[in-house]
Structures are given as structure tokens and as C-alpha cells.
Amino acid sequence: MRAKAQRATATNSGDAAIGGTSQSSSSSAAGMSFAQGAAAMSPAGTPSESLMLRREPGASPHSADSPEAETGAHSSAKELAGKSGMVSSDSGTQLLSAPDMESNSLASLAQGSPLAFGRAKGDYLEVTAWPGREPTKGWVHFLDAKVQPGLDRADKDKDGDTDHAELGVGYSKIRGKAFIGEPSIDDIKQGSLGDCYLITALGALTTSPGGRKTLREMVSPGGEANTYKVTFTEFVRGMPGPKRAVVVDTWIPSSSGMFHYALKGKAISEESLKTTPLWPVIIEKAYASWKGELVPGKQGYDAIEGGHASQAASEMTGLPSDTVRVTRFRDDADLLAAIKGAVDSGDAVTASSLHKAPREFASSFTGSGNRYRSDPEGAKVVKGSVRIADEASEPIAPKVWDDNKGKLTSRPAGPERNEATGTVDYKDAEFVVEYPKGAAPASADDLALEYKAYGKISASPLVYGRHAYIVRGVEGDRIDVFNPWGKLHPGLVDVATFRKLFRQLSTSPTDLE
């Protein structure tokens, strides 16, 4: 890496965005957002009817003890129109069939239930809510609603439809401390959102005194009860620009009584929160709020699906980052020296994995004659990325690729000019190909499979494709690599293997000294 005085002015020199690998299970990873069905509803999920009281005609439309005193209060329905938010009233609210208190109730909505705001009519908002299996449109009084960064639209139920009620996803009020001791890499854990690059940047900043100072200084009290101010730096043409302060409350996305995005899997309980620092979810929410204002068609958390760890780090430190392709280093020693120098200087160091499985790490084929099969473990295939080639047979069998719809095909080949055909299961990474008569490979070993993957591209070391990782340092000729999921770490990776599995390396200074 270049010395700090010679750093590039751009935050992402040729740095392709990470596709947003999010945590799923111990055996696989989804390329986009993880969807986990929840049998039990969280406090922000669908409540029982006994918890909801419909207002009598003429009653006040807003309970006296609901959180209107917190940040986000609005004076009219028009101020909320077209945004995203939640039910804010302590006692919940009714989803009405018309913008009139006398109209029929379509459903009862608990406090924290997610809402997508539409048009305003008088004091009422047309909204989309998720009280059951299907999204339902209706009306709520604007004083029972509050703007929040919208939940990720890629949250899917088991049928692939956006269904926050099925997932039990809503907003829960969190009462805890932003910091408990110094920020630690053990504090981070990516959840059901494809923002691995952001969580990686946060984790990388915890590895140096300068980075930890940055995190502490960027989070401060928000001026009102249960709020925080998070300060970022805007970059203009690759150079640091104005500061951007974002004030957020502590209504945090949750499911089944646990955090849903950052800190996923940690319980939202009084006892658990005593030992759970909240700075990762506070910064994530502020980042989503900021970017949701900048990205057309996005409302919040969906605006931070996919991105660059180097850019996110720069927006937190206020200093430009360097990004270089791993292949640009002269040799293994040059790469090791660059990483060691950056870590010793207190830089936040991150790496992005390959988008596709390197050939030597891809699964081999089995079969004989005209029909062959490959079943790599744990990978989720990017549509349109499959290539199967015969590298040794005489004559060479035709090249095969996928059609984005699950079918494998080739140009006509063989004496009968027939095409090779087959299928690909993108979700489970299963490939079956059948060659025409006279055009099959001599052996299954002659077939080479290449594809872009959202999932596992290497079992040992354990590496997932299109994913950002934290580089913690160097031990001998091995590089210490940490997964922002908080588990399934590659660990110590020898430098030769690192060069085969990772495509880019980024360093972000945490000070100018």
C-alpha cells in the first residue's frame, strides 16, 4: 500500500461493490438478504385482538403516553406521505378501511408494526401493513405513525413474497448503552441484511486505537430521550466533504424477540442488553437513514444492500481509502508486507472474496457416457454465470452455459448437430448436463465448471463468495481473516491461498499521524 501522504483521492479505485452476502446458517449463505420464517411473533409482530382497543367515536386519536415526545414527531399526515415507518402508539392502532374513524377495522396493529406510507387525506395516511399472510392496504391516523428507515424489501417469507408478519419483523424499543467498554470486533455480527461491507468496516475499525476512537466519537447523545446522533463524512469527487449528522431513535428492527439486522440472534431482553453494546445497530440504522434519502426508490435499510467496505470506512473516518486488486502485488512476500505495514500503521484493513469459485476449488463432475453431474456443497449460483468446458477430450465436447432460467445449453455439436442440454438448480448448486451422441467428453475429469457464487466457494479455508472480510493481521506467511457474521471464519489463510480466493484488498487510515 502507498504511504498515507500519497493516498489516492478516490475512496474506491476500481472497487466493485460487494453483492451483499448476509448471514443465513452454519452451512450456507444467501447472496442477498437472508429470510428466516418465525414461528413465534416478536413484540413488533402481529398481536392478539385482546391487546388492541378500537377507539370509540370522538375519542382522542392518540394516546397520552405514546412516544410523540421522541424524535420523528410530525404535525401533519402530508409530512409522512410516501415514506416508511411504524405504528408508534403505545396501545397500537387499527387499520381502517377508509380515512374515517367511523370506518371498519381491517386489522389490529401492534406498536412497532412496519408500515409503508402512501398518500395523505386529512389526518389519515393510506398505508400498507402486514397483519397476516398478505400485505393489506388501509388507513391509519398520522399521530399513530412514525417515520423509520424502511425494512429491507428483500426480506422474504418461505414463498418468496415480502411478508414482514410471516417473518415476525418489526421494530422493538431497545434500552441499553451504546458502548460497554472499548468497541471490540466481538461486538459486531451481520444479520439478515446484505450489508457485509458496512459491518466489515465497523469490525475493521475496532482493530486499532484510532479506529476505536473514531467509533466512539461518531456516536453521541441525540439531544432527546432515547436518541443518538451519528456523524458521517460525505465524499465529493473522492475527497472528504461536509459532515452529515443523523439523529436516530432506538426503535430497532427485530424478529422473534431478537435483533434482526446487526447483532442478529442476540436477545432483546433487559438481562441481555446489560452486556450488549448497541453501537453497531445505532450506526447501521443511521447509515440506512442517510443512504435512504440519497438512493432513488429506496426507503432505508434496502438502500444499504451491497456496497464497498472502503467507502463505508472512509465515511466514518473522514479519510480516503486505498483499494488494490490482489493480483497487482508482485508476489506473496509483497502482499504480506503490504498487509503487515497497513495493520502496524493502525489502518482498517478489509478484503473482498471472489465472485465465483476458482476452478481448483469448484466441485468436480461425476458420471460417464453422455450424462454428468456436479453438486458443490453450500454454494448459491448467480444466474447467467455458469460455464462448463471440456479441456482435454479429443474432439472437445461443446461448451455449455446457463440461460438465466435454470437450463443448460450449448451450440449444436456432434454428428447429429444436437445441443448439449441440462439443468442447474441455482439455490442448491446442482448441475446436470447431457451431451449429444458423439460429442461427450472422454471422462468426467475433463470437465471444468465455473460459476459466480453467493455461497461457499471454498470449504478449507472456509470462504464465501461476494463477501467482505476483516483482515486482522499477519502471522508468518498466513493472513488472519475474520467473517463479519461473527462465526464461520476463514481464520489463518496461507498467502498463496489468499491470492486465489480474494480479489481486492482495502486499507482505510484512522488518523493522519
C-alpha positions, 0 to 999 in steps of 0.5 A: 500500500502507498504511504498515507501522504500519497493516498489516492483521492478516490475512496474506491479505485476500481472497487466493485461493490460487494453483492451483499452476502448476509448471514443465513446458517452454519452451512450456507449463505444467501447472496442477498438478504437472508429470510428466516420464517418465525414461528413465534411473533416478536413484540413488533409482530402481529398481536392478539385482538385482546391487546388492541382497543378500537377507539370509540367515536370522538375519542382522542386519536392518540394516546397520552403516553405514546412516544410523540415526545421522541424524535420523528414527531410530525404535525401533519399526515402530508409530512409522512406521505410516501415514506416508511415507518411504524405504528408508534402508539403505545396501545397500537392502532387499527387499520381502517378501511377508509380515512374515517374513524367511523370506518371498519377495522381491517386489522389490529396493529401492534406498536412497532408494526412496519408500515409503508406510507402512501398518500395523505387525506386529512389526518389519515395516511393510506398505508400498507401493513402486514397483519397476516399472510398478505400485505393489506392496504388501509388507513391509519391516523398520522399521530399513530405513525412514525417515520423509520428507515424502511425494512429491507424489501428483500426480506422474504417469507418461505414463498418468496413474497415480502411478508414482514408478519410471516417473518415476525419483523418489526421494530422493538424499543431497545434500552441499553448503552451504546458502548460497554467498554472499548468497541471490540470486533466481538461486538459486531455480527451481520444479520439478515441484511446484505450489508457485509461491507458496512459491518466489515468496516465497523469490525475493521475499525475496532482493530486499532486505537484510532479506529476505536476512537473514531467509533466512539466519537461518531456516536453521541447523545441525540439531544432527546430521550432515547436518541443518538446522533451519528456523524458521517463524512460525505465524499465529493469527487473522492475527497472528504466533504461536509459532515452529515449528522443523523439523529436516530431513535432506538426503535430497532428492527427485530424478529422473534424477540431478537435483533434482526439486522446487526447483532442478529440472534442476540436477545432483546431482553433487559438481562441481555442488553446489560452486556450488549453494546448497541453501537453497531445497530445505532450506526447501521440504522443511521447509515440506512437513514442517510443512504435512504434519502440519497438512493432513488426508490429506496426507503432505508435499510434496502438502500444499504444492500451491497456496497464497498467496505472502503467507502463505508470506512472512509465515511466514518473516518473522514479519510480516503481509502486505498483499494488494490486488486490482489493480483497487482502485488508482485508476489506473496512476500509483497502482499504480506508486507503490504498487509503487515505495514497497513495493520502496524500503521493502525489502518482498517484493513478489509478484503473482498472474496471472489465472485465465483469459485476458482476452478481448483476449488469448484466441485468436480463432475461425476458420471460417464457416457453422455450424462454428468453431474456436479453438486458443490456443497453450500454454494448459491449460483448467480444466474447467467454465470455458469460455464462448463468446458471440456479441456482435454477430450479429443474432439472437445465436447461443446461448451455449455452455459446457463440461460438465466432460467435454470437450463443448460445449453450449448451450440449444436455439436456432434454428428447429429448437430444436437445441443448439449442440454441440462439443468442447474438448480441455482439455490442448491448448486446442482448441475446436470448436463447431457451431451449429444451422441458423439460429442461427450467428453472422454471422462468426467475429469475433463470437465471444468465448471465455473460459476459466480457464487453467493455461497461457499466457494471454498470449504478449507479455508472456509470462504464465501463468495461476494463477501467482505472480510476483516483482515486482522493481521499477519502471522508468518506467511498466513493472513488472519481473516475474520467473517463479519457474521461473527462465526464461520471464519476463514481464520489463518489463510496461507498467502498463496491461498489468499491470492486465489480466493480474494480479489481486492484488498482495502486499507482505510487510515484512522488518523493522519499521524 
